[in-house]
Every structure is written in C-alpha cells, then in structure tokens.
C-alpha cells in the first residue's frame, strides 16, 4: 500500500514558528526524560523542506451556496 503524504503551505514566518514550537516541545520532552527522536526528525524535515512555487486560488464565495 502506498504511504500517504501530507503537504503544508507555509511562509517563512510560519516555518520559523513551527520549528521553534517543535524545539520547545523537544526541550520539554528532554526535561521529562522522554525520547525525542521523532521530534528531531520532524525538525529536520521542516527545516530541509524544498521550496516549490505554487499558485493559490482564493475563492471569496466559498460559503455562499
């Protein structure tokens, strides 16, 4: 079975906030003596995520049905 993938669209500020939040959670887990391997992997994935230019279409009438 093919592995599911999820894509997020983040600007620079959102990416920085996400990395900072993950790092805060990592530090909290370390303080409690818990494993942080999965959090470390997420930090690396978010930090090394490739840039891809996409076109975002906004619909102003999305809720007017």
PDBQT receptor file of N, H, CA, C and O in Angstrom, charges set to zero:
ATOM      1  N   UNK A   1       0.843  -1.183   0.000  1.00  0.00    +0.000 N 
ATOM      2  CA  UNK A   1       0.000   0.000   0.000  1.00  0.00    +0.000 C 
ATOM      3  C   UNK A   1       0.885   1.241   0.000  1.00  0.00    +0.000 C 
ATOM      4  O   UNK A   1       1.894   1.297   0.702  1.00  0.00    +0.000 OA
ATOM      5  N   UNK A   2       0.502   2.217  -0.782  1.00  0.00    +0.000 N 
ATOM      6  H   UNK A   2      -0.318   2.172  -1.352  1.00  0.00    +0.000 HD
ATOM      7  CA  UNK A   2       1.275   3.441  -0.904  1.00  0.00    +0.000 C 
ATOM      8  C   UNK A   2       1.132   4.297   0.357  1.00  0.00    +0.000 C 
ATOM      9  O   UNK A   2       0.040   4.459   0.901  1.00  0.00    +0.000 OA
ATOM     10  N   UNK A   3       2.253   4.832   0.796  1.00  0.00    +0.000 N 
ATOM     11  H   UNK A   3       3.140   4.701   0.354  1.00  0.00    +0.000 HD
ATOM     12  CA  UNK A   3       2.262   5.670   2.006  1.00  0.00    +0.000 C 
ATOM     13  C   UNK A   3       1.585   7.006   1.715  1.00  0.00    +0.000 C 
ATOM     14  O   UNK A   3       1.843   7.631   0.686  1.00  0.00    +0.000 OA
ATOM     15  N   UNK A   4       0.726   7.434   2.619  1.00  0.00    +0.000 N 
ATOM     16  H   UNK A   4       0.516   6.927   3.454  1.00  0.00    +0.000 HD
ATOM     17  CA  UNK A   4       0.061   8.727   2.471  1.00  0.00    +0.000 C 
ATOM     18  C   UNK A   4       1.041   9.847   2.770  1.00  0.00    +0.000 C 
ATOM     19  O   UNK A   4       1.890   9.721   3.653  1.00  0.00    +0.000 OA
ATOM     20  N   UNK A   5       0.921  10.938   2.035  1.00  0.00    +0.000 N 
ATOM     21  H   UNK A   5       0.232  11.040   1.318  1.00  0.00    +0.000 HD
ATOM     22  CA  UNK A   5       1.759  12.113   2.256  1.00  0.00    +0.000 C 
ATOM     23  C   UNK A   5       0.865  13.327   2.463  1.00  0.00    +0.000 C 
ATOM     24  O   UNK A   5      -0.218  13.429   1.888  1.00  0.00    +0.000 OA
ATOM     25  N   UNK A   6       1.331  14.218   3.273  1.00  0.00    +0.000 N 
ATOM     26  H   UNK A   6       2.211  14.136   3.740  1.00  0.00    +0.000 HD
ATOM     27  CA  UNK A   6       0.607  15.454   3.537  1.00  0.00    +0.000 C 
ATOM     28  C   UNK A   6       1.503  16.625   3.158  1.00  0.00    +0.000 C 
ATOM     29  O   UNK A   6       2.705  16.602   3.422  1.00  0.00    +0.000 OA
ATOM     30  N   UNK A   7       0.930  17.631   2.551  1.00  0.00    +0.000 N 
ATOM     31  H   UNK A   7      -0.047  17.650   2.337  1.00  0.00    +0.000 HD
ATOM     32  CA  UNK A   7       1.676  18.809   2.131  1.00  0.00    +0.000 C 
ATOM     33  C   UNK A   7       1.127  20.024   2.863  1.00  0.00    +0.000 C 
ATOM     34  O   UNK A   7      -0.084  20.218   2.963  1.00  0.00    +0.000 OA
ATOM     35  N   UNK A   8       2.042  20.833   3.370  1.00  0.00    +0.000 N 
ATOM     36  H   UNK A   8       3.026  20.676   3.289  1.00  0.00    +0.000 HD
ATOM     37  CA  UNK A   8       1.673  22.079   4.044  1.00  0.00    +0.000 C 
ATOM     38  C   UNK A   8       2.214  23.237   3.230  1.00  0.00    +0.000 C 
ATOM     39  O   UNK A   8       3.298  23.146   2.654  1.00  0.00    +0.000 OA
ATOM     40  N   UNK A   9       1.479  24.301   3.181  1.00  0.00    +0.000 N 
ATOM     41  H   UNK A   9       0.598  24.375   3.648  1.00  0.00    +0.000 HD
ATOM     42  CA  UNK A   9       1.937  25.518   2.534  1.00  0.00    +0.000 C 
ATOM     43  C   UNK A   9       2.222  26.514   3.650  1.00  0.00    +0.000 C 
ATOM     44  O   UNK A   9       1.311  26.971   4.340  1.00  0.00    +0.000 OA
ATOM     45  N   UNK A  10       3.511  26.845   3.816  1.00  0.00    +0.000 N 
ATOM     46  H   UNK A  10       4.251  26.473   3.256  1.00  0.00    +0.000 HD
ATOM     47  CA  UNK A  10       3.934  27.742   4.891  1.00  0.00    +0.000 C 
ATOM     48  C   UNK A  10       4.773  28.875   4.316  1.00  0.00    +0.000 C 
ATOM     49  O   UNK A  10       5.542  28.674   3.376  1.00  0.00    +0.000 OA
ATOM     50  N   UNK A  11       4.619  30.061   4.885  1.00  0.00    +0.000 N 
ATOM     51  H   UNK A  11       3.994  30.224   5.649  1.00  0.00    +0.000 HD
ATOM     52  CA  UNK A  11       5.541  31.135   4.533  1.00  0.00    +0.000 C 
ATOM     53  C   UNK A  11       6.729  31.063   5.499  1.00  0.00    +0.000 C 
ATOM     54  O   UNK A  11       6.750  30.215   6.390  1.00  0.00    +0.000 OA
ATOM     55  N   UNK A  12       7.698  31.934   5.330  1.00  0.00    +0.000 N 
ATOM     56  H   UNK A  12       7.681  32.623   4.605  1.00  0.00    +0.000 HD
ATOM     57  CA  UNK A  12       8.911  31.877   6.150  1.00  0.00    +0.000 C 
ATOM     58  C   UNK A  12       8.621  32.031   7.643  1.00  0.00    +0.000 C 
ATOM     59  O   UNK A  12       9.208  31.337   8.473  1.00  0.00    +0.000 OA
ATOM     60  N   UNK A  13       7.715  32.943   7.973  1.00  0.00    +0.000 N 
ATOM     61  H   UNK A  13       7.237  33.506   7.299  1.00  0.00    +0.000 HD
ATOM     62  CA  UNK A  13       7.382  33.167   9.380  1.00  0.00    +0.000 C 
ATOM     63  C   UNK A  13       6.712  31.941   9.998  1.00  0.00    +0.000 C 
ATOM     64  O   UNK A  13       7.010  31.573  11.134  1.00  0.00    +0.000 OA
ATOM     65  N   UNK A  14       5.818  31.319   9.257  1.00  0.00    +0.000 N 
ATOM     66  H   UNK A  14       5.575  31.618   8.334  1.00  0.00    +0.000 HD
ATOM     67  CA  UNK A  14       5.132  30.128   9.758  1.00  0.00    +0.000 C 
ATOM     68  C   UNK A  14       6.101  28.960   9.925  1.00  0.00    +0.000 C 
ATOM     69  O   UNK A  14       6.000  28.200  10.888  1.00  0.00    +0.000 OA
ATOM     70  N   UNK A  15       7.034  28.818   8.993  1.00  0.00    +0.000 N 
ATOM     71  H   UNK A  15       7.116  29.435   8.211  1.00  0.00    +0.000 HD
ATOM     72  CA  UNK A  15       8.022  27.754   9.099  1.00  0.00    +0.000 C 
ATOM     73  C   UNK A  15       8.904  27.969  10.334  1.00  0.00    +0.000 C 
ATOM     74  O   UNK A  15       9.192  27.020  11.063  1.00  0.00    +0.000 OA
ATOM     75  N   UNK A  16       9.326  29.196  10.564  1.00  0.00    +0.000 N 
ATOM     76  H   UNK A  16       9.092  29.966   9.971  1.00  0.00    +0.000 HD
ATOM     77  CA  UNK A  16      10.135  29.503  11.742  1.00  0.00    +0.000 C 
ATOM     78  C   UNK A  16       9.371  29.221  13.026  1.00  0.00    +0.000 C 
ATOM     79  O   UNK A  16       9.928  28.664  13.972  1.00  0.00    +0.000 OA
ATOM     80  N   UNK A  17       8.100  29.601  13.064  1.00  0.00    +0.000 N 
ATOM     81  H   UNK A  17       7.647  30.053  12.295  1.00  0.00    +0.000 HD
ATOM     82  CA  UNK A  17       7.261  29.357  14.232  1.00  0.00    +0.000 C 
ATOM     83  C   UNK A  17       7.101  27.860  14.489  1.00  0.00    +0.000 C 
ATOM     84  O   UNK A  17       7.154  27.415  15.636  1.00  0.00    +0.000 OA
ATOM     85  N   UNK A  18       6.907  27.094  13.431  1.00  0.00    +0.000 N 
ATOM     86  H   UNK A  18       6.864  27.456  12.500  1.00  0.00    +0.000 HD
ATOM     87  CA  UNK A  18       6.759  25.648  13.568  1.00  0.00    +0.000 C 
ATOM     88  C   UNK A  18       8.035  25.010  14.109  1.00  0.00    +0.000 C 
ATOM     89  O   UNK A  18       7.972  24.156  14.993  1.00  0.00    +0.000 OA
ATOM     90  N   UNK A  19       9.178  25.412  13.593  1.00  0.00    +0.000 N 
ATOM     91  H   UNK A  19       9.229  26.106  12.875  1.00  0.00    +0.000 HD
ATOM     92  CA  UNK A  19      10.453  24.874  14.080  1.00  0.00    +0.000 C 
ATOM     93  C   UNK A  19      10.678  25.268  15.535  1.00  0.00    +0.000 C 
ATOM     94  O   UNK A  19      11.126  24.452  16.340  1.00  0.00    +0.000 OA
ATOM     95  N   UNK A  20      10.370  26.507  15.870  1.00  0.00    +0.000 N 
ATOM     96  H   UNK A  20      10.006  27.170  15.216  1.00  0.00    +0.000 HD
ATOM     97  CA  UNK A  20      10.535  26.976  17.248  1.00  0.00    +0.000 C 
ATOM     98  C   UNK A  20       9.630  26.206  18.201  1.00  0.00    +0.000 C 
ATOM     99  O   UNK A  20      10.049  25.836  19.298  1.00  0.00    +0.000 OA
ATOM    100  N   UNK A  21       8.393  25.963  17.783  1.00  0.00    +0.000 N 
ATOM    101  H   UNK A  21       8.053  26.263  16.892  1.00  0.00    +0.000 HD
ATOM    102  CA  UNK A  21       7.447  25.208  18.608  1.00  0.00    +0.000 C 
ATOM    103  C   UNK A  21       7.898  23.764  18.796  1.00  0.00    +0.000 C 
ATOM    104  O   UNK A  21       7.810  23.218  19.896  1.00  0.00    +0.000 OA
ATOM    105  N   UNK A  22       8.380  23.150  17.724  1.00  0.00    +0.000 N 
ATOM    106  H   UNK A  22       8.453  23.593  16.831  1.00  0.00    +0.000 HD
ATOM    107  CA  UNK A  22       8.898  21.786  17.833  1.00  0.00    +0.000 C 
ATOM    108  C   UNK A  22      10.105  21.735  18.765  1.00  0.00    +0.000 C 
ATOM    109  O   UNK A  22      10.253  20.791  19.541  1.00  0.00    +0.000 OA
ATOM    110  N   UNK A  23      10.956  22.736  18.690  1.00  0.00    +0.000 N 
ATOM    111  H   UNK A  23      10.835  23.503  18.060  1.00  0.00    +0.000 HD
ATOM    112  CA  UNK A  23      12.124  22.775  19.561  1.00  0.00    +0.000 C 
ATOM    113  C   UNK A  23      11.720  22.954  21.023  1.00  0.00    +0.000 C 
ATOM    114  O   UNK A  23      12.322  22.348  21.910  1.00  0.00    +0.000 OA
ATOM    115  N   UNK A  24      10.713  23.777  21.280  1.00  0.00    +0.000 N 
ATOM    116  H   UNK A  24      10.224  24.270  20.560  1.00  0.00    +0.000 HD
ATOM    117  CA  UNK A  24      10.204  23.938  22.650  1.00  0.00    +0.000 C 
ATOM    118  C   UNK A  24       9.659  22.615  23.183  1.00  0.00    +0.000 C 
ATOM    119  O   UNK A  24       9.909  22.250  24.332  1.00  0.00    +0.000 OA
ATOM    120  N   UNK A  25       8.910  21.899  22.339  1.00  0.00    +0.000 N 
ATOM    121  H   UNK A  25       8.707  22.195  21.406  1.00  0.00    +0.000 HD
ATOM    122  CA  UNK A  25       8.379  20.598  22.740  1.00  0.00    +0.000 C 
ATOM    123  C   UNK A  25       9.506  19.600  22.975  1.00  0.00    +0.000 C 
ATOM    124  O   UNK A  25       9.445  18.795  23.904  1.00  0.00    +0.000 OA
ATOM    125  N   UNK A  26      10.533  19.652  22.133  1.00  0.00    +0.000 N 
ATOM    126  H   UNK A  26      10.583  20.306  21.378  1.00  0.00    +0.000 HD
ATOM    127  CA  UNK A  26      11.698  18.770  22.295  1.00  0.00    +0.000 C 
ATOM    128  C   UNK A  26      12.368  19.019  23.645  1.00  0.00    +0.000 C 
ATOM    129  O   UNK A  26      12.706  18.077  24.363  1.00  0.00    +0.000 OA
ATOM    130  N   UNK A  27      12.554  20.287  23.981  1.00  0.00    +0.000 N 
ATOM    131  H   UNK A  27      12.279  21.052  23.398  1.00  0.00    +0.000 HD
ATOM    132  CA  UNK A  27      13.188  20.631  25.258  1.00  0.00    +0.000 C 
ATOM    133  C   UNK A  27      12.337  20.166  26.442  1.00  0.00    +0.000 C 
ATOM    134  O   UNK A  27      12.872  19.700  27.447  1.00  0.00    +0.000 OA
ATOM    135  N   UNK A  28      11.024  20.292  26.325  1.00  0.00    +0.000 N 
ATOM    136  H   UNK A  28      10.589  20.672  25.508  1.00  0.00    +0.000 HD
ATOM    137  CA  UNK A  28      10.129  19.833  27.395  1.00  0.00    +0.000 C 
ATOM    138  C   UNK A  28      10.219  18.312  27.557  1.00  0.00    +0.000 C 
ATOM    139  O   UNK A  28      10.236  17.804  28.677  1.00  0.00    +0.000 OA
ATOM    140  N   UNK A  29      10.276  17.592  26.433  1.00  0.00    +0.000 N 
ATOM    141  H   UNK A  29      10.262  18.005  25.522  1.00  0.00    +0.000 HD
ATOM    142  CA  UNK A  29      10.381  16.135  26.496  1.00  0.00    +0.000 C 
ATOM    143  C   UNK A  29      11.722  15.713  27.092  1.00  0.00    +0.000 C 
ATOM    144  O   UNK A  29      11.786  14.756  27.863  1.00  0.00    +0.000 OA
ATOM    145  N   UNK A  30      12.785  16.419  26.741  1.00  0.00    +0.000 N 
ATOM    146  H   UNK A  30      12.734  17.196  26.115  1.00  0.00    +0.000 HD
ATOM    147  CA  UNK A  30      14.101  16.117  27.322  1.00  0.00    +0.000 C 
ATOM    148  C   UNK A  30      14.095  16.337  28.831  1.00  0.00    +0.000 C 
ATOM    149  O   UNK A  30      14.674  15.556  29.585  1.00  0.00    +0.000 OA
ATOM    150  N   UNK A  31      13.443  17.399  29.255  1.00  0.00    +0.000 N 
ATOM    151  H   UNK A  31      12.973  18.034  28.642  1.00  0.00    +0.000 HD
ATOM    152  CA  UNK A  31      13.363  17.715  30.675  1.00  0.00    +0.000 C 
ATOM    153  C   UNK A  31      12.647  16.607  31.445  1.00  0.00    +0.000 C 
ATOM    154  O   UNK A  31      12.975  16.336  32.600  1.00  0.00    +0.000 OA
ATOM    155  N   UNK A  32      11.664  15.963  30.801  1.00  0.00    +0.000 N 
ATOM    156  H   UNK A  32      11.397  16.183  29.863  1.00  0.00    +0.000 HD
ATOM    157  CA  UNK A  32      10.913  14.872  31.421  1.00  0.00    +0.000 C 
ATOM    158  C   UNK A  32      11.565  13.510  31.206  1.00  0.00    +0.000 C 
ATOM    159  O   UNK A  32      11.036  12.490  31.648  1.00  0.00    +0.000 OA
ATOM    160  N   UNK A  33      12.710  13.489  30.530  1.00  0.00    +0.000 N 
ATOM    161  H   UNK A  33      13.140  14.317  30.171  1.00  0.00    +0.000 HD
ATOM    162  CA  UNK A  33      13.427  12.238  30.314  1.00  0.00    +0.000 C 
ATOM    163  C   UNK A  33      12.824  11.336  29.254  1.00  0.00    +0.000 C 
ATOM    164  O   UNK A  33      13.040  10.124  29.273  1.00  0.00    +0.000 OA
ATOM    165  N   UNK A  34      12.073  11.910  28.335  1.00  0.00    +0.000 N 
ATOM    166  H   UNK A  34      11.897  12.895  28.320  1.00  0.00    +0.000 HD
ATOM    167  CA  UNK A  34      11.433  11.116  27.286  1.00  0.00    +0.000 C 
ATOM    168  C   UNK A  34      12.251  11.178  26.004  1.00  0.00    +0.000 C 
ATOM    169  O   UNK A  34      13.084  12.067  25.827  1.00  0.00    +0.000 OA
ATOM    170  N   UNK A  35      12.004  10.221  25.110  1.00  0.00    +0.000 N 
ATOM    171  H   UNK A  35      11.327   9.498  25.253  1.00  0.00    +0.000 HD
ATOM    172  CA  UNK A  35      12.719  10.157  23.832  1.00  0.00    +0.000 C 
ATOM    173  C   UNK A  35      12.276  11.298  22.917  1.00  0.00    +0.000 C 
ATOM    174  O   UNK A  35      11.109  11.690  22.916  1.00  0.00    +0.000 OA
ATOM    175  N   UNK A  36      13.212  11.816  22.150  1.00  0.00    +0.000 N 
ATOM    176  H   UNK A  36      14.160  11.497  22.151  1.00  0.00    +0.000 HD
ATOM    177  CA  UNK A  36      12.927  12.948  21.270  1.00  0.00    +0.000 C 
ATOM    178  C   UNK A  36      13.290  12.649  19.811  1.00  0.00    +0.000 C 
ATOM    179  O   UNK A  36      13.380  13.569  18.998  1.00  0.00    +0.000 OA
ATOM    180  N   UNK A  37      13.496  11.390  19.477  1.00  0.00    +0.000 N 
ATOM    181  H   UNK A  37      13.423  10.642  20.137  1.00  0.00    +0.000 HD
ATOM    182  CA  UNK A  37      13.920  11.032  18.128  1.00  0.00    +0.000 C 
ATOM    183  C   UNK A  37      12.927  11.480  17.061  1.00  0.00    +0.000 C 
ATOM    184  O   UNK A  37      13.327  12.026  16.033  1.00  0.00    +0.000 OA
ATOM    185  N   UNK A  38      11.649  11.256  17.295  1.00  0.00    +0.000 N 
ATOM    186  H   UNK A  38      11.324  10.812  18.130  1.00  0.00    +0.000 HD
ATOM    187  CA  UNK A  38      10.642  11.625  16.298  1.00  0.00    +0.000 C 
ATOM    188  C   UNK A  38      10.553  13.140  16.135  1.00  0.00    +0.000 C 
ATOM    189  O   UNK A  38      10.336  13.631  15.027  1.00  0.00    +0.000 OA
ATOM    190  N   UNK A  39      10.716  13.874  17.211  1.00  0.00    +0.000 N 
ATOM    191  H   UNK A  39      10.893  13.475  18.111  1.00  0.00    +0.000 HD
ATOM    192  CA  UNK A  39      10.681  15.337  17.128  1.00  0.00    +0.000 C 
ATOM    193  C   UNK A  39      11.898  15.842  16.368  1.00  0.00    +0.000 C 
ATOM    194  O   UNK A  39      11.792  16.777  15.574  1.00  0.00    +0.000 OA
ATOM    195  N   UNK A  40      13.062  15.225  16.609  1.00  0.00    +0.000 N 
ATOM    196  H   UNK A  40      13.148  14.465  17.254  1.00  0.00    +0.000 HD
ATOM    197  CA  UNK A  40      14.270  15.600  15.874  1.00  0.00    +0.000 C 
ATOM    198  C   UNK A  40      14.080  15.401  14.372  1.00  0.00    +0.000 C 
ATOM    199  O   UNK A  40      14.487  16.245  13.574  1.00  0.00    +0.000 OA
ATOM    200  N   UNK A  41      13.460  14.282  13.988  1.00  0.00    +0.000 N 
ATOM    201  H   UNK A  41      13.129  13.596  14.636  1.00  0.00    +0.000 HD
ATOM    202  CA  UNK A  41      13.214  14.005  12.576  1.00  0.00    +0.000 C 
ATOM    203  C   UNK A  41      12.281  15.051  11.961  1.00  0.00    +0.000 C 
ATOM    204  O   UNK A  41      12.491  15.489  10.830  1.00  0.00    +0.000 OA
ATOM    205  N   UNK A  42      11.258  15.444  12.707  1.00  0.00    +0.000 N 
ATOM    206  H   UNK A  42      11.087  15.088  13.626  1.00  0.00    +0.000 HD
ATOM    207  CA  UNK A  42      10.329  16.464  12.206  1.00  0.00    +0.000 C 
ATOM    208  C   UNK A  42      11.018  17.816  12.024  1.00  0.00    +0.000 C 
ATOM    209  O   UNK A  42      10.772  18.513  11.040  1.00  0.00    +0.000 OA
ATOM    210  N   UNK A  43      11.870  18.180  12.960  1.00  0.00    +0.000 N 
ATOM    211  H   UNK A  43      12.070  17.614  13.760  1.00  0.00    +0.000 HD
ATOM    212  CA  UNK A  43      12.585  19.451  12.855  1.00  0.00    +0.000 C 
ATOM    213  C   UNK A  43      13.443  19.459  11.590  1.00  0.00    +0.000 C 
ATOM    214  O   UNK A  43      13.475  20.454  10.865  1.00  0.00    +0.000 OA
ATOM    215  N   UNK A  44      14.133  18.357  11.328  1.00  0.00    +0.000 N 
ATOM    216  H   UNK A  44      14.106  17.550  11.917  1.00  0.00    +0.000 HD
ATOM    217  CA  UNK A  44      14.969  18.269  10.130  1.00  0.00    +0.000 C 
ATOM    218  C   UNK A  44      14.110  18.323   8.868  1.00  0.00    +0.000 C 
ATOM    219  O   UNK A  44      14.467  19.008   7.910  1.00  0.00    +0.000 OA
ATOM    220  N   UNK A  45      12.979  17.608   8.854  1.00  0.00    +0.000 N 
ATOM    221  H   UNK A  45      12.688  17.051   9.632  1.00  0.00    +0.000 HD
ATOM    222  CA  UNK A  45      12.097  17.605   7.682  1.00  0.00    +0.000 C 
ATOM    223  C   UNK A  45      11.563  19.003   7.388  1.00  0.00    +0.000 C 
ATOM    224  O   UNK A  45      11.537  19.432   6.234  1.00  0.00    +0.000 OA
ATOM    225  N   UNK A  46      11.142  19.703   8.418  1.00  0.00    +0.000 N 
ATOM    226  H   UNK A  46      11.164  19.355   9.356  1.00  0.00    +0.000 HD
ATOM    227  CA  UNK A  46      10.594  21.051   8.218  1.00  0.00    +0.000 C 
ATOM    228  C   UNK A  46      11.694  22.005   7.779  1.00  0.00    +0.000 C 
ATOM    229  O   UNK A  46      11.478  22.852   6.913  1.00  0.00    +0.000 OA
ATOM    230  N   UNK A  47      12.874  21.869   8.374  1.00  0.00    +0.000 N 
ATOM    231  H   UNK A  47      13.050  21.180   9.078  1.00  0.00    +0.000 HD
ATOM    232  CA  UNK A  47      13.985  22.760   8.034  1.00  0.00    +0.000 C 
ATOM    233  C   UNK A  47      14.523  22.548   6.637  1.00  0.00    +0.000 C 
ATOM    234  O   UNK A  47      14.962  23.503   5.995  1.00  0.00    +0.000 OA
ATOM    235  N   UNK A  48      14.500  21.313   6.151  1.00  0.00    +0.000 N 
ATOM    236  H   UNK A  48      14.144  20.538   6.672  1.00  0.00    +0.000 HD
ATOM    237  CA  UNK A  48      15.048  21.000   4.830  1.00  0.00    +0.000 C 
ATOM    238  C   UNK A  48      13.976  20.832   3.759  1.00  0.00    +0.000 C 
ATOM    239  O   UNK A  48      14.267  20.350   2.664  1.00  0.00    +0.000 OA
ATOM    240  N   UNK A  49      12.764  21.216   4.056  1.00  0.00    +0.000 N 
ATOM    241  H   UNK A  49      12.527  21.607   4.946  1.00  0.00    +0.000 HD
ATOM    242  CA  UNK A  49      11.671  21.055   3.091  1.00  0.00    +0.000 C 
ATOM    243  C   UNK A  49      11.974  21.881   1.842  1.00  0.00    +0.000 C 
ATOM    244  O   UNK A  49      12.365  23.044   1.945  1.00  0.00    +0.000 OA
ATOM    245  N   UNK A  50      11.794  21.282   0.658  1.00  0.00    +0.000 N 
ATOM    246  H   UNK A  50      11.476  20.337   0.574  1.00  0.00    +0.000 HD
ATOM    247  CA  UNK A  50      12.086  22.015  -0.577  1.00  0.00    +0.000 C 
ATOM    248  C   UNK A  50      11.054  23.101  -0.839  1.00  0.00    +0.000 C 
ATOM    249  O   UNK A  50       9.895  23.000  -0.438  1.00  0.00    +0.000 OA
ATOM    250  N   UNK A  51      11.505  24.129  -1.516  1.00  0.00    +0.000 N 
ATOM    251  H   UNK A  51      12.446  24.211  -1.842  1.00  0.00    +0.000 HD
ATOM    252  CA  UNK A  51      10.606  25.209  -1.904  1.00  0.00    +0.000 C 
ATOM    253  C   UNK A  51       9.980  24.866  -3.239  1.00  0.00    +0.000 C 
ATOM    254  O   UNK A  51      10.654  24.362  -4.138  1.00  0.00    +0.000 OA
ATOM    255  N   UNK A  52       8.714  25.133  -3.367  1.00  0.00    +0.000 N 
ATOM    256  H   UNK A  52       8.167  25.543  -2.637  1.00  0.00    +0.000 HD
ATOM    257  CA  UNK A  52       8.027  24.907  -4.619  1.00  0.00    +0.000 C 
ATOM    258  C   UNK A  52       7.036  26.039  -4.812  1.00  0.00    +0.000 C 
ATOM    259  O   UNK A  52       6.193  26.299  -3.954  1.00  0.00    +0.000 OA
ATOM    260  N   UNK A  53       7.146  26.700  -5.936  1.00  0.00    +0.000 N 
ATOM    261  H   UNK A  53       7.830  26.489  -6.634  1.00  0.00    +0.000 HD
ATOM    262  CA  UNK A  53       6.225  27.792  -6.213  1.00  0.00    +0.000 C 
ATOM    263  C   UNK A  53       4.904  27.210  -6.691  1.00  0.00    +0.000 C 
ATOM    264  O   UNK A  53       4.857  26.389  -7.607  1.00  0.00    +0.000 OA
ATOM    265  N   UNK A  54       3.843  27.653  -6.052  1.00  0.00    +0.000 N 
ATOM    266  H   UNK A  54       3.881  28.320  -5.308  1.00  0.00    +0.000 HD
ATOM    267  CA  UNK A  54       2.512  27.200  -6.433  1.00  0.00    +0.000 C 
ATOM    268  C   UNK A  54       1.599  28.403  -6.572  1.00  0.00    +0.000 C 
ATOM    269  O   UNK A  54       1.866  29.482  -6.044  1.00  0.00    +0.000 OA
ATOM    270  N   UNK A  55       0.541  28.191  -7.282  1.00  0.00    +0.000 N 
ATOM    271  H   UNK A  55       0.323  27.315  -7.711  1.00  0.00    +0.000 HD
ATOM    272  CA  UNK A  55      -0.453  29.248  -7.443  1.00  0.00    +0.000 C 
ATOM    273  C   UNK A  55      -1.622  28.913  -6.540  1.00  0.00    +0.000 C 
ATOM    274  O   UNK A  55      -2.206  27.834  -6.644  1.00  0.00    +0.000 OA
ATOM    275  N   UNK A  56      -1.963  29.833  -5.656  1.00  0.00    +0.000 N 
ATOM    276  H   UNK A  56      -1.489  30.709  -5.572  1.00  0.00    +0.000 HD
ATOM    277  CA  UNK A  56      -3.071  29.627  -4.726  1.00  0.00    +0.000 C 
ATOM    278  C   UNK A  56      -4.253  30.457  -5.203  1.00  0.00    +0.000 C 
ATOM    279  O   UNK A  56      -4.168  31.678  -5.339  1.00  0.00    +0.000 OA
ATOM    280  N   UNK A  57      -5.338  29.775  -5.450  1.00  0.00    +0.000 N 
ATOM    281  H   UNK A  57      -5.408  28.784  -5.340  1.00  0.00    +0.000 HD
ATOM    282  CA  UNK A  57      -6.558  30.453  -5.867  1.00  0.00    +0.000 C 
ATOM    283  C   UNK A  57      -7.445  30.677  -4.649  1.00  0.00    +0.000 C 
ATOM    284  O   UNK A  57      -7.729  29.744  -3.897  1.00  0.00    +0.000 OA
ATOM    285  N   UNK A  58      -7.873  31.896  -4.463  1.00  0.00    +0.000 N 
ATOM    286  H   UNK A  58      -7.643  32.654  -5.073  1.00  0.00    +0.000 HD
ATOM    287  CA  UNK A  58      -8.751  32.204  -3.348  1.00  0.00    +0.000 C 
ATOM    288  C   UNK A  58     -10.156  32.423  -3.890  1.00  0.00    +0.000 C 
ATOM    289  O   UNK A  58     -10.365  33.096  -4.899  1.00  0.00    +0.000 OA
ATOM    290  N   UNK A  59     -11.094  31.838  -3.194  1.00  0.00    +0.000 N 
ATOM    291  H   UNK A  59     -10.925  31.291  -2.374  1.00  0.00    +0.000 HD
ATOM    292  CA  UNK A  59     -12.491  31.983  -3.593  1.00  0.00    +0.000 C 
ATOM    293  C   UNK A  59     -13.215  32.795  -2.540  1.00  0.00    +0.000 C 
ATOM    294  O   UNK A  59     -13.285  32.392  -1.379  1.00  0.00    +0.000 OA
ATOM    295  N   UNK A  60     -13.746  33.917  -2.930  1.00  0.00    +0.000 N 
ATOM    296  H   UNK A  60     -13.689  34.245  -3.873  1.00  0.00    +0.000 HD
ATOM    297  CA  UNK A  60     -14.460  34.764  -1.975  1.00  0.00    +0.000 C 
ATOM    298  C   UNK A  60     -15.878  34.253  -1.725  1.00  0.00    +0.000 C 
ATOM    299  O   UNK A  60     -16.506  34.609  -0.727  1.00  0.00    +0.000 OA
ATOM    300  N   UNK A  61     -16.375  33.418  -2.635  1.00  0.00    +0.000 N 
ATOM    301  H   UNK A  61     -15.865  33.129  -3.445  1.00  0.00    +0.000 HD
ATOM    302  CA  UNK A  61     -17.744  32.937  -2.490  1.00  0.00    +0.000 C 
ATOM    303  C   UNK A  61     -17.773  31.489  -2.013  1.00  0.00    +0.000 C 
ATOM    304  O   UNK A  61     -18.699  30.758  -2.366  1.00  0.00    +0.000 OA
ATOM    305  N   UNK A  62     -16.813  31.058  -1.240  1.00  0.00    +0.000 N 
ATOM    306  H   UNK A  62     -16.061  31.652  -0.953  1.00  0.00    +0.000 HD
ATOM    307  CA  UNK A  62     -16.721  29.653  -0.822  1.00  0.00    +0.000 C 
ATOM    308  C   UNK A  62     -17.894  29.222   0.063  1.00  0.00    +0.000 C 
ATOM    309  O   UNK A  62     -18.288  28.056   0.045  1.00  0.00    +0.000 OA
ATOM    310  N   UNK A  63     -18.439  30.136   0.818  1.00  0.00    +0.000 N 
ATOM    311  H   UNK A  63     -18.119  31.083   0.833  1.00  0.00    +0.000 HD
ATOM    312  CA  UNK A  63     -19.508  29.759   1.762  1.00  0.00    +0.000 C 
ATOM    313  C   UNK A  63     -20.881  30.235   1.304  1.00  0.00    +0.000 C 
ATOM    314  O   UNK A  63     -21.869  30.027   2.009  1.00  0.00    +0.000 OA
ATOM    315  N   UNK A  64     -20.959  30.855   0.164  1.00  0.00    +0.000 N 
ATOM    316  H   UNK A  64     -20.157  31.025  -0.408  1.00  0.00    +0.000 HD
ATOM    317  CA  UNK A  64     -22.242  31.399  -0.303  1.00  0.00    +0.000 C 
ATOM    318  C   UNK A  64     -22.902  30.445  -1.286  1.00  0.00    +0.000 C 
ATOM    319  O   UNK A  64     -22.990  30.734  -2.480  1.00  0.00    +0.000 OA
ATOM    320  N   UNK A  65     -23.356  29.333  -0.793  1.00  0.00    +0.000 N 
ATOM    321  H   UNK A  65     -23.284  29.098   0.177  1.00  0.00    +0.000 HD
ATOM    322  CA  UNK A  65     -24.024  28.352  -1.655  1.00  0.00    +0.000 C 
ATOM    323  C   UNK A  65     -25.497  28.358  -1.447  1.00  0.00    +0.000 C 
ATOM    324  O   UNK A  65     -26.215  27.594  -2.091  1.00  0.00    +0.000 OA
TER     325      UNK A  65
